[in-house]
Amino acid sequence: MTTFQYVLFALFVVLGVLNLFLIHPVPGLFYMLLSLVYLPPLNRYLKAKLKFSIPTAIKLVVAFLVLWGTLGVGDLMELFEAWLRE
């Protein structure tokens, strides 16, 4: 599961950088902050220090919904589709 979390972390960082430069800084920062949820060292830190951890099922549901919203109907996908039509 840790490899998958690193993949989601990297995916949300990439989406954050793309949104930051191509769309608007606010969603870009949101994606970068969201990516921290999937970073395993941060998860271990929260569990050790705060006795709190976000369940994996909730992380997967949030990842699915955010990716669907971004790649399905988001501004970034519309920009990529416009580039492909040219």
VENNOR-V427852 format. One line per field, one symbol per residue. psi: psi as a letter, one per 40 degrees, with the letter a starting at -180 (. if undefined). burial: + if it has 24 or more other C-alpha atoms within 12 Angstrom, else -. A space follows every 50 residues. Layout:
psi: ???
burial: ???
//
This chain:
psi: ddddddddddddddddddddddcidddddddddddddehdddddddddde fhhhidddddddddddddddedeiddddddddddd.
burial: ----+--++++++++++++-------++-+++-+++++++-++------- --------+---+--++--+-----+----------
//
